[in-house]
Amino acid sequence: MSSTQWNAICPKLPVQGPVTEDWLVNPVPYQAGVYQGEHEQEIVMTNGLIRRTWRISPNAATVAFDNLMTQETIIRGVKPEAMLRLDGEDKHVGGLLGQPDYAYLQMEWVDDLTSDPEAFQFTGYEVGMTKERFAWKRVSYSNDAAWPPPGAALDIHFASTDEKYQGLKVTVHYEMYDGIPLIGKWLTIHNGSGERVKLDFFTSEILAVVEWDSPVETPDRWEYPNLHVESDYSFQGMAQRKANRTTYWVTDPQYTTQINYDCQTPALLESRPPIGPDAWIEVGESFETFRTFELIHDSTDRERKGLAQRKMYRTLAPWTMENPIYLHVKSMDKNVIREAIDQCEAVGFEMVILSFGSGLDMESEDPAYIAGLREIADYAHSKGVAIGGYSLLASRSISPEHDVVNPNGAYYVHSPCLESKWGQDYFLKLETFFEETGFDILEHDGSYPGDICESTDHPGHHGREDSQWKQWTRISQFYQWCRSRGVYLNVPDWYFLTGSNKAGMGYREVNWALPRERQIVLARQNIYDGTWEKTPSMGWMFVPLTEYHGGGPESTLEPLSEHLDDYSAHMMNNFTAGVQASYRGFRLYDTEATKQVVKQWVDFYKQYRAILESDIIHVRRPSGRDLDCMLHVNPALQQKGMAFVYNPLDQEVSQKIELPLYYTGLTELARIREQDGEGTVYTLDREYRVQVQVKVPAKSYTWFVIEEVE
């Protein structure tokens, strides 16, 4: 579509006033759209919270990126929209030349900027709505969250003028989402030339960001700009910071007026793979990069930044809000499994996972074995219980022929290459397993950790440089296949944006061999710390019903009826936080009294499920020496908040707890009731806080429900 047709498709940019509604409390006013800017050759994408502007003549480039929440500019200069390395030669996509100073960018300068004749040139644009990245089949425990996330889409098209690459076209895709200061970006490269083209490397985002840290001397550690940037090209890590492989803050050689004498200020943001993809793009075919997402913060407050990040995951990966209650069964004995299914039905657990150590073999192709598992699945489904199991991928050796070939070794010491013949067969076997058994869950241990493989004999990659890209693509496509079939994915790595549901909340496994009393406090700390960046439903915890990691009788819960207080405390930890745990053993209860305790906690959880699965405000970290407190908030619910206070001490504690109620959406009054008692009306102070008197018995808890005063 030609830029001369601009007025036919985009309205003029409306006058945008200051941001008055807090998007974390009321996101409704902030709808994304694409507009014509003040300049006739400008495209503007905005949702009222952020705004990105492109000049499309003499070439297309981002010339403004603004944080409307703080009225600050995000960038200080113009850079290419992307960079491609084709057959060893770097080629820019778009961009404008001639900016006199990269400390800041004046709009008057933009009119004088020129196009790089060697770069891919702007040819047109398209405007539309967001599209789903892949299919998501909803099941009984799915929510009604929007998919794809609502918002606006903009495609900017470029073509090569180089005779060598005639017919090679690049589309830079942008999406901006409703109700959140978030933008996504990726590239599609289409080979319409007469010969195949080698894509050695790419950088899909290049932003000259305003620096956050400006020391004269070079410090030992830099502070980076207040943006959260990640992509779906993530692996090897239960925390986003560990799994983030594509975000690079580097120096900008064009920024010569910075005050750092060594010119080492990391004020240039690049999103690129660590290696590769080293991919051949055949004639008539296209290559699509990973997607980068940029979340613009409006505060440096840790809680607010965490809330924004958690909102991002709910927006981009709404399946992470699926949060079924499950039992890990350590046996393949059909009688044990059936009894576990019956117990789950009786107390309200929703899922059985045949655990690590159970002996389940998802790679088996034995028809009799598969038929037996189908029978178990049919029985579970007849009871309204989902069923699945555990499979180990990485961290094991197959054979020299199929293992990763790397002089530095695999991350897990030994690991198969996913693009070896064994690796390709493994995924086909798993797909067949789920199709033929009707299983609903995959707990996938040791998922692809990013190992590079130097084999030139594996059928799925041709050498070192393409091995990481090809293996990541293989596992991502498999997880997306699972998502399209409604197969629940427990994956101990950061594959949320490619389809996984849950990863570990974050704990040390050997701690479950400690005495039961210590496990309770440590688990509370793990949940408190893990939910700064994860929603409650994104992280699993653990409950050792039987011995784990060599723990003796003092660490285990079996016999359950003999340790009922500790068992109940584990359930209190998890259910009050909206967190599910792997209850690992053979059964959920051994006596009627045990059954009633389990059922009581499940019933409590289901009664308050909506608010319990909402965001956590971190009020007081568990210390083991005083009361701790976590507060759930959700302004969209009738129950705006729910606070839980725990006393780890051997004596009763009575004191006042301050509850920050801003994110409940309440502004003046709140009705607060303790447990099932009568509600008391509180007046919020100027910081939207209330002081609540609590009295908590020794090694016990209480809770408060927060509602609107009608």
N, C-alpha and C positions, 0 to 999 in steps of 0.2 A: 504494500500500500504506500503510495507516494506521500511525501510530506505536504505536497500542495493540496491534498485532500483532507487536511487536518480538521478544518472546521466542520466537515461533514460528519465526524464521528465523536468529537470530544467537546463538551461544554467548556465555557470559560471558567477559570478557577474562581470560585466564590471568595468573597472577603472572609478571611479567617480571623476571628477574635481570639483572645487568650483562652487557654484551657481552664475551664471552671469546674467541670465534673471530674472526680478522681476515677480513672478508668479501672482501677482495681476494685472499686466499690460499685460503680455504674458504668459499664463499658458501652451501653447502648448508643450514646450519641456519636460514637466514633466509627463511621462507616467509610471504608476505603473506596477511592475512585481515581480515575485518570482524567486529567484536564489539560486544556491549553493554557500555557502560562501567560504572563504579561507580555513577553516577547513572542512574536508570531512564530518563531522557530523554537519554541520551548515546549517540552512535555513535562507535566507535573503529576506526580503520584503522591497522594496524601490520604490520611485517615483522621486528620485533625490532631493527632499526637506527634507524628513525624511527617516530614515532607522531603521527597527527593525530586530533583529537577535536572532535566537533560536539555542541553542545546543540541539541535540536530543538524546544524549547518555551521561551517562547511563539512563537519563530520559530527557524529554523535558522541557525547561524553557527559558524564555527571558533572554539573557545574555548581550544584548546591545540594546540601543534605542537612536538614535542620531538625533540631529537637524543639518542637513547638511547646513541649511541657515546661521547659526551662528557658525558652527563647534564646537558645545558643546554637551556633553553627557547629556541625560535627566535623566538616572537612575544611582544610586550609588550601586546597589546590586541586587542579584538574589532572586526572590520570587516565590512561586507557581503560576501557571497559573490561578488558581481559588481555591475556597474552597466550599465544600458542607457539610451541616449538614444533615446527614441521620439518621433518627430514634434517634435523640439526640446526635449523634456522629459526630465530625468534621473530614472531610477527605479532604486532599489536592489533587489537580489535578496537576500532574507534579511537577516541582520544583527540585532544587538541593541544597544539604547541604554542609556546611564546609567553607563558606566564612570567612576569618579571621577578616575582618574589614568592617563595613557597611558604612564608610565614603566615600569610593571609591571602584571601582572594576577594578582590573587588569586582562587582558585576560589570563595571565599566570596562574592565580589562577583557572580559569575555568576548566582546564584539571584535576585538583585534586579534583573537587567537586564530591560528591557522591549522589546516589538516596536514597530518603526516602522510605524504604520498605513498609511503611504503606500507601503511596500515590498511587493514580491512576497512572499507568505506560503507557508510550508512546508506541503505537502500529503501527503508520503509519501516513500518511498525504495524502492530495489531493490538487491539485492546479487547479484553474479555473478562471472564470471571475465573476464579480459581478452579482447578481440577484436582481430583484425587490422585495421589501419587501411586496408589495401588488399591486393590479392592479390600474392603474390611467387611467380613461376614459377622453380623451381630448374632449373639447367642443369648441364652436366658439371663446371664449375669452382665450383659452389656448395658450401657447407658444410652440415652437419646442424644448424645452430643452430636453436633453437626459434623458431617464429613462429606466432601472436603471442607476444611475450615473456610467460612465465608470471607470473601474479600475480592480484590480486583487484581487482574493480571495484565501485564504489558510485555509484549515481545518486540524487541528491537532487532532488525535484520541488517546484516552486513555481508558484503561480498568482496572477494579478493580482486585487485586490479593487476596483480602480478601474473604475467603470462604463464608462469610455471603452475599457478594454482587457479587458472581460469575455471569457473564452475564450482569452486569451493565456497560454501556459504556458512555463515555463523549466525545463529539466533541467540541473543542474550535474553533470557527469560527472567522476569521479575514478578513476584507476588507480594502484595501487601494485604494484611489481614485486618478484619474488623475488630475493633475494641481492644487492641493491644499494639504497642509501638514496636512492631516486628515486620521485617521484610525478608523475603527469600530470593535467592538468585542461583541460576545455573545456566549452562551453555548446551546448545545442540549444534554439532558440526555436521553438515551434510556435504557429501562428496558427489557433486554433479559434474566432475571433470571426467576426462577419458582414462585416467589412471588411478590406481589406488594410492593413498596418501598415508604416510606414517606420522601419527601424533605421538611425539616423544614425551611431551610434558605440557601442562597448561597451568595457568593461574587464572582462576575464574572471578576473583574479586581483587581489586587494587584500589585502596582508598588512602589518600593523604589526610590522615586524621589529625585534628588538633591535639597536640601533645598534652599529656596529663602531668608530666614530670619535666621540669626544666632546670636541672642543676648545671652549674658551670663546669664542675669536675665530674668525671664519669663515676657514678656510684657502683657499688657491688651488686645492687639489685634495683631494677627500674620499677616504677609504678606505671601501669598501662592505662590507656583511656577507659572511661567508664562505659564500656560496651560489653555485652555478652555475645560472643560469636562462636558458633559451632556448626558442624555439618553432619550429614548422615554417614559420612565416611569415618566411622569411629569403631574402635576395637580395643581389646585388652584393657579393661578397667571397669570396675563397678561405680566409679565416680567420673563425672564428665571431664574434669580437668586431666585425669589420667588418660582417658580414652580419646581426647581431642587430638587428632593427628593432622589437621589441615590449617589451623589458625596460626599465623606467624606475624609477630610484630618485629619489623626490621627497620634499618636505617633508610633514610630517603636521600640519595645523593644530590637531588635537586634542591634540598632544603639547606642552603649554604648560610642563611642568616640566623640559624638557631644559636642559642647562647652556649650550648655545650661545646667546649673548645675542640673536642675530638670529633664532633659531628656524629655522635653515636646515639642520639635520641631515637628511640624506637617508635616513630610516629607514622610509619607506613604499614597499613594492614594488608596482608596478602592471604588469600585462601587458595591452597594448592596441595596436591598430594605429596607425601614425603618422597615418593619414587614413582616413576612411570607416568601414565599408563602404558607407554610404549606400544600403542595399539595401531594396527593397520585398519584404515577405513576404506573398505572396498568401494568400487564404483557403484553409485546408486544407493549406498548405505549411509547411515547416520551414526554418530557417536554422541552419547549424552553423558555429561559430567555428574558428579555428586552435587547435592544441593547445600548451599551455605545459607544459614539463617543468622540475621543480625537483630539483636534485641537491644533497644536503646533505653538506658536507665534514666530515671528522672531524680535519682537520689543516690547517696552513698550509704544509706542505712542498710545494714545487713539483712534485716527482716524484710524490708520492702524489696530489695534486690532479689531475695530468695522467692518471695511471692510472685514477682514478675517472671522469674525463670520457671517456676512451677506452673504458672498460667500458660507459658509458652508450650510446655509439654502437653498440657491438657488440650491445647489448641492444635498442635501439630501431630500429636499421637494420642488421640482420645481413647484408644484401646487400653492405654495404661491405667485408666480408671476402672477397668474390669478388676474385681477384687474378690474372687471366690474364696470361701473358707475350705481348707483342705487338710487331709491326713496323708502322711507319708507312710506307706506300708512296706515293711522290710522282708516280705515273704512272697514267694510265688505259689505257695500252697493254696489251692482253690478254696478250701474251706476257710482259711484265714482271711483271704481276700473277700469272700462273700460275707463273713462275719463283720469285717471292717465296713463294707458297704451298708450292711444292715444297721450298724451303729451310727454311721454318718446320717442315714435317713432318720433314725430315731431322735437324734439331737439337733439336726439342722445343718450339719456340715454338707458342703456342696460338691466336693471333689475328692477323689482318691488318686494318689500318685504312687505307682509302684517304684519304690525308692532305689537309690544307689545301694548296692548290696543285696537287693531282692533277688537278683538273678535274671531279671527281664532282659531279653535279647531282641531288640528291635531290628537287628540286621538279619534275623533268621528268615529263611524262605521256605521252611518246612510247612507244607499245607496243614498238617495235623496241629502243629504248634499255633499257627495263625488261626485256625478254626477254634481252638480252645480259648484263645484270647478274645475272639469275636463273641463267644458264648459269655465270657465274663463281662465284656462291654455291654452286651444286650441286657444282662442281668442288672448292671449298674444303672443303665438308662431306664429300665423298668421301675427302678426305685427313685428316679429323679436325681441321680448322682452322676456327675461326669467322671471319666476315668482316663488315666494316661500313665506315662512312665518316663523313666530316666534313660538317657543314652549318652555315652562318653564319646566325644569326637577328638579333640586335641589332647595333649598331655599323655599320649600313648604312642608306642612304636608299632608300625605295621610290618615293614620290611625295608631294607635299603632301597629297593626298587620304588617304593611308594612314599617313603618318608621325605620330609623337607631336606633338601641338600643346601647346607649353609655352613661355611667354615666357622662361623661364630656360634653355631648351634641354634636350635629352636628356642622360643621363649620358655616352653615347658620342658626343655632339655631334649625331649623326643616329641615329634608330632608328624602326622601324615600331611602330605600336600593335598589340598582340596581339589587340585586339578590333575592329580595323578589318576591312573585308571581306578585305583581303589577309592579315591575321594569321589570321583564322579559316580561310581557304583553305589557308594554309601548313601548319597542323597536320593538316588533312584529307589534304593531299598526302603528308605524311610517314607518316601511318598507312597510306595506300594503298601507298606505296613499300615499307614493311617487309612488308606482307602479300603483295605481289606478287613481291618479289625474294627473300624469305627471308633478308634480311640480319639480322645478329645484334647489331650495335653501332651506336650513335649517338655520335659526338663532336660535341657541341652547343656551338658557340662563341658567345659573346656572348648567353648566355641572359638572360631578363628581369631587368633591373637595378633595377626598382622605379620606372620612369619614370611620372610623372603626366601624363595627357592631358586637355586641356580641350576636345577636340572634342565637339560635341553631335550629330554626324552619324554617328559610327561605330556600327554595328549592335549591338555587344556591350556598350556602356556608355552611360549617358545624360549623363555630364558629368565634371567634374573629380573630384568627391568619391568616386565609385565606381570610377574608372578603375584605381587600383592594385589594389584587391581583385579586380576582374574579370580583370585581366591575370595576377595571381598564380594565381588559380584556374584559368585556362586552361592555363598551363604546368605547374602541379602535376598537374592531371588527365592531361595528356599524359605526363608522366614516370611517373605511376602506371600508365597504360596500357602503357607500355614495360616497366615492372617486371612486370606481369601476363603479358606475352608472353616474358619472359626476354631482352629487349633490353638489352644492357649499355650503361651511360650514363657517358661521360666528360664532365663538365660543369664548367667553370672557375668555379663558384660554389657556395655552401653550400646545395645542394638535397638533402643526404643524407636528411633526414627525410621528404622527399616522393618518394624513390625513386632518386636518383642514386647511382652506385657510387663515383666517384672524382673528385677535383678536383686542381688543381696542388699539389704539395708546398710550393711557395713558392720562386721563383727569379726572377732578372732575366734576361729573354730575351736581351738583348744580350751577356750574359756568355758565351753559347755561341759568340760570335765572338772570344773571347780565346784566347791560346795554349793548346794542349791541356793542358799541365802545370798551368796555373792553374785550368782547368776542373775538374780532379780534386779539388783541395782545396776549392774553392768548393762543389762538389756535395756533398762530405762535410759541410760546414757546413750546407748547405740541408737535408739529410736530418736531421741532428742537431737543428736548430732546428724543423723542420716537424713532428717526431714528439712534441713536447710535448703537443699537443692532438689530433693525428691518429694513428691506428694506421698501421703501415707500408703497409697495403693501401689506405688512403684517399687517398694523395697520389701523383701521378705525377711522375717526373723526366724528363729529356730527354737524348738523346745525338745530336749532329749528325753523322750519317754523311756527309752532304754539307754544302756551305756553307750557313750560316744567319746571317741578320742582317749580311751583308756580310763575314763572317769570311774571311780569306784561307787559303792552303794551310796555314799554321801552326795553324789552328784546327779544320780538318776532318780526318776519319778516312779518307776515301777518298783514294787506294787503300788499302783496309783492311789488306792484307798488308804494306804499308809502314809502318803505324803500329799494329802488333799489340799492342805493350806498352800504348799508351794506350787502345786499344779494350778490352783485357782489364781495365785499371784502371777504366774506366767500368762494365763488367759487375761487377767486384768491388764497387765502391761500391754498386750497386743490389741485386744478388742477396744480398750478405751482410747488407744491411739489411732484406731482405724487401720491397723497394720495386720496383715496375715502372716502366720508363722508356719514353718514346716514342723508339724507335730509328728515326730518320727518314732515309730514303734510298730506294734502289732494291733493295737486297739485304742479306743478313746476312753473306755471305762471298764472297770472290773466288778463294780458293785452298783446297786441302785443309788446309793448315796453319791458315788462318783458321777454316775450318769446325770443326776439332778444338778450337780454343780456345773458340769459341762453345758447342759441344756440351759441353765439359768444365764450363763454368760453369752451363749449364742442368741438366746431370745433378747437379752439386753442389747446386744450389738445390732440385731435386725430391727429392733424398735427405733433405734437412733442412727441407723446406718447412714442416712444422707449427711447428717452433720458430722458424724465420726469420720467419714471419708473425705471431708472438706479440709481446707488448709489448716495447718498447725501454726499458731503463734507461740514462740518460745518465751515463756514467762520466767521460769526458774529451772536451771539445769540441775538434774539429779546429782547430789553430792554425797549421799549416804549419811549426812550429818544434820540435815534439816529438811523441811518440806520442799518438794519440787512441784512444778505446775506446768501443764501444757494446756493450751486453749485452742479449740477448733472454732473457726469462723466461716460464715457464709451468708452474705447479705441477701441472697436470693431465696433463702429458706424461711419458713415460719420460725424455726428454732435458729436464731441468728448466731448463737454461740453455745459452746459447751466446754466447761473448764473442769479439769481433773487435778486433784491435789493428792499427793501420796506422802505418807509418813513412814520413813524407813527405820525409825528409832524404836527403842523398847519402852518408851513412855509416851503418853498422850501429849500432843502439841496443840496449843491454842494461840493463834496470832492472826493478824490481818494480812491478806494477800491483795496486792494491787493487780487488777485485771485491765489490760489495755483493750478497749472495745471499739476502737476506730474502724477496724476492718469488718465489724459486724454490720456496718451501715447505720447503726444507731447514733444519734447526735445529741439528744438531750436526756431522755429517760430510758431505763431498761428495767424489765421485770426479771428478777433473778430468783430462782427457787433451788434449794438444796435437795437433791435427789427427788423424791416424790412429795416433798413438803409444799407448803403454801408459798406463793411468790411474794417477794418484797420489791417495791419500786425504789430504784436508786437514781440519783441525779448524776449525770456524767460531768466531770470537771472540764476545763478548757482544753485539756489534752485527751478528752474522750476516755477517761479512766474512772474506775470506781474502786473503793476499798471495801473488801468483803471479809467479815470476821469468820474464821474457820476454826473448827475443833476436830482434830483427826485422831482417832485411837491409835495405839501402838501398832506398828507394822500393818497399817490399814490405809484406807483411801476414802475420799468423798468426791462428789461431783456436783456441778451447778449448771442448770439449764438457763440460758439467757434468751429472752423473748422481747418482742416489741410491746410497749404499753398501748393498749387500744383505747 
